[in-house]
């Protein structure tokens, strides 16, 4: 049985995917903190309720199958977060609007949320394993 078929586990997996993508964008923002004219990006907020219902909108960063050996994701939940320009609170003279302190806060927030989602995921799998064990074993 795939964990995507279990609503909460699939939603937690999508949340962790979203948080991983957010970490990548924050890392890119930090790497470009000295690039003139660079505008930081962040992900469009994840609507967890619609993820649970399987109604999260499809966006531009989805996986594409370019080789017959790639995974077939048709029929599954092709969750792909959308990056949007998200200027921080300050802009320097060269037009760069990355504020490292704000980016570090986003990174720490994402890490804590990821760890919480991972904990829920692991506990849920443990409960499923316990429920499927034969009594007395």
DRENLO-81615 format. One record per residue (C-alpha): residue number from 1; residue in one letter; z negated, y negated, x negated. Coordinates in steps of 0.02 Angstrom, whole numbers, m for minus. Last residue first. Layout:
<rs>
{r NUM; A; {Z; Y; X}};
...
</rs>
This chain:
<rs>
{r 137; X; {m913; 543; m170}};
{r 136; X; {m1033; 559; m22}};
{r 135; X; {m913; 494; 108}};
{r 134; X; {m729; 496; 55}};
{r 133; X; {m676; 336; m26}};
{r 132; X; {m558; 221; 71}};
{r 131; X; {m692; 94; 121}};
{r 130; X; {m757; 81; m58}};
{r 129; X; {m582; 49; m124}};
{r 128; X; {m553; m85; 9}};
{r 127; X; {m719; m168; m32}};
{r 126; X; {m677; m169; m217}};
{r 125; X; {m507; m245; m180}};
{r 124; X; {m592; m383; m82}};
{r 123; X; {m716; m414; m223}};
{r 122; X; {m574; m428; m350}};
{r 121; X; {m475; m549; m241}};
{r 120; X; {m627; m656; m202}};
{r 119; X; {m667; m667; m388}};
{r 118; X; {m486; m709; m430}};
{r 117; X; {m487; m847; m299}};
{r 116; X; {m647; m920; m374}};
{r 115; X; {m578; m909; m552}};
{r 114; X; {m417; m994; m497}};
{r 113; X; {m514; m1132; m408}};
{r 112; X; {m617; m1164; m564}};
{r 111; X; {m462; m1167; m675}};
{r 110; X; {m368; m1283; m557}};
{r 109; X; {m513; m1406; m552}};
{r 108; X; {m527; m1404; m742}};
{r 107; X; {m340; m1439; m761}};
{r 106; X; {m342; m1577; m631}};
{r 105; X; {m491; m1658; m718}};
{r 104; X; {m400; m1645; m885}};
{r 103; X; {m248; m1730; m809}};
{r 102; X; {m356; m1872; m743}};
{r 101; X; {m433; m1898; m915}};
{r 100; X; {m262; m1892; m998}};
{r 99; X; {m190; m2031; m893}};
{r 98; X; {m1; m2009; m886}};
{r 97; X; {89; m2164; m821}};
{r 96; X; {214; m2196; m960}};
{r 95; X; {311; m2356; m929}};
{r 94; X; {309; m2419; m1110}};
{r 93; X; {176; m2549; m1068}};
{r 92; X; {59; m2414; m1002}};
{r 91; X; {39; m2362; m821}};
{r 90; X; {m128; m2323; m741}};
{r 89; X; {m193; m2229; m589}};
{r 88; X; {m88; m2072; m610}};
{r 87; X; {88; m2055; m543}};
{r 86; X; {124; m1895; m446}};
{r 85; X; {307; m1848; m451}};
{r 84; X; {326; m1690; m348}};
{r 83; X; {337; m1508; m401}};
{r 82; X; {368; m1383; m261}};
{r 81; X; {274; m1218; m256}};
{r 80; X; {369; m1054; m239}};
{r 79; X; {314; m919; m118}};
{r 78; X; {444; m788; m86}};
{r 77; X; {336; m686; 33}};
{r 76; X; {424; m521; 39}};
{r 75; X; {577; m470; 137}};
{r 74; X; {684; m497; m15}};
{r 73; X; {588; m496; m178}};
{r 72; X; {697; m368; m266}};
{r 71; X; {634; m357; m443}};
{r 70; X; {765; m381; m577}};
{r 69; X; {865; m235; m647}};
{r 68; X; {1023; m283; m550}};
{r 67; X; {1026; m447; m645}};
{r 66; X; {1027; m627; m587}};
{r 65; X; {896; m609; m450}};
{r 64; X; {827; m783; m419}};
{r 63; X; {645; m831; m413}};
{r 62; X; {592; m982; m313}};
{r 61; X; {563; m1156; m386}};
{r 60; X; {659; m1256; m255}};
{r 59; X; {552; m1231; m101}};
{r 58; X; {516; m1111; 39}};
{r 57; X; {392; m1176; 166}};
{r 56; X; {227; m1085; 190}};
{r 55; X; {233; m995; 358}};
{r 54; X; {156; m828; 316}};
{r 53; X; {8; m856; 435}};
{r 52; X; {m114; m848; 290}};
{r 51; X; {0; m964; 191}};
{r 50; X; {0; m1084; 340}};
{r 49; X; {m190; m1093; 334}};
{r 48; X; {m190; m1115; 144}};
{r 47; X; {m81; m1271; 149}};
{r 46; X; {m43; m1290; m36}};
{r 45; X; {m31; m1471; m93}};
{r 44; X; {137; m1519; m168}};
{r 43; X; {124; m1485; m352}};
{r 42; X; {94; m1616; m485}};
{r 41; X; {207; m1721; m593}};
{r 40; X; {168; m1857; m719}};
{r 39; X; {293; m1999; m742}};
{r 38; X; {366; m2020; m916}};
{r 37; X; {437; m2192; m955}};
{r 36; X; {400; m2183; m1141}};
{r 35; X; {339; m2011; m1197}};
{r 34; X; {162; m2020; m1266}};
{r 33; X; {75; m1918; m1130}};
{r 32; X; {223; m1797; m1127}};
{r 31; X; {124; m1644; m1185}};
{r 30; X; {m16; m1690; m1063}};
{r 29; X; {107; m1695; m917}};
{r 28; X; {184; m1531; m972}};
{r 27; X; {11; m1451; m976}};
{r 26; X; {m24; m1521; m802}};
{r 25; X; {139; m1445; m741}};
{r 24; X; {97; m1274; m815}};
{r 23; X; {m79; m1279; m742}};
{r 22; X; {m5; m1319; m570}};
{r 21; X; {109; m1166; m582}};
{r 20; X; {m43; m1057; m618}};
{r 19; X; {m136; m1136; m471}};
{r 18; X; {9; m1101; m353}};
{r 17; X; {19; m920; m413}};
{r 16; X; {m170; m903; m388}};
{r 15; X; {m152; m971; m211}};
{r 14; X; {m9; m851; m178}};
{r 13; X; {m115; m704; m234}};
{r 12; X; {m258; m764; m125}};
{r 11; X; {m141; m774; 24}};
{r 10; X; {m77; m597; m8}};
{r 9; X; {m256; m533; m22}};
{r 8; X; {m306; m621; 140}};
{r 7; X; {m159; m556; 241}};
{r 6; X; {m152; m375; 181}};
{r 5; X; {33; m331; 168}};
{r 4; X; {47; m428; 5}};
{r 3; X; {m82; m308; m70}};
{r 2; X; {49; m169; m67}};
{r 1; X; {0; 0; 0}};
</rs>
